[in-house]
């Protein structure tokens, strides 16, 4: 390196310094597999879902789940590449949701969103028949009913 002032006077060269420039080609993580877990759920209960992806560079990975109810997780990790991770969630309303997951490597490169996993929280179906009410009111008669059904099945 050499310096020059505004009058044009120049200094001697400084001592040499070795500089190594390394090109880093960082690839983003692969698109994660669709999350896995229970697909028929109940409101207010915690369910756990798993995800997995690979980083082609072997970088450590962070994950983010989108629960499709207006919430998502923060980036969690780092995890080793090819390490299955699990996150839990509780839904507050009945309906159908599409869970998806995204990965990010330790250098900030993000994957695509995974394919979604559809989750259903069906409405309770009330069975309101006179026979069900009778059985509910006369549960002491269930052993007799069971015996009669067994007799019927052995004759047929």
Residue, then its C-alpha position, 0 to 999 in steps of 0.5 A: x500500500x502507498x499513500x499520496x497527499x494533496x501535494x502529490x508527495x508519496x510514501x514508500x510502500x508498506x510491508x506486504x500483507x497476504x490476503x486470501x479471498x474465499x468464494x463461498x457458494x451457500x445453497x439454501x436448505x432443501x424444501x422440507x417434507x410436508x409436516x407429519x402428525x395427527x390430522x383429525x384434531x380437537x380444539x384446545x388440545x396440544x398436537x405435535x408435528x414433525x419436520x425434516x429437511x437437508x442442507x446441501x452444504x451440511x449447514x445447521x438449520x432453523x425451522x418455522x411452522x405456519x399453523x394457518x390460524x394466523x400464528x406461526x413459530x419464531x425461527x427455532x434451532x439450530x438443528x443438524x441437517x437431516x435431524x427430525x424436529x417437532x413442534x406443538x400447537x393448540x388450535x382455538x377454533x374448529x375448521x380446516x387448517x393447512x400446516x406448512x414448514x420452512x427451513x433456513x440455514x445458519x447463513x440466512x438462506x431460506x428454503x421454499x415452504x413445504x407442501x401443506x398437511x391438512x388438519x381438520x377440527x370437525x364440529x361435534x355431531x350430536x346424536x339425538x335419538x330416543x334410543x340413545x336417550x333411553x340407553x343413556x337413562x337406563x345404563x343399568x340395562x346395558x348388560x341385558x342388552x349385550x346378552x340379548x345381542x349375543x343370543x341373537x348372534x349365536x342363533x343366526 
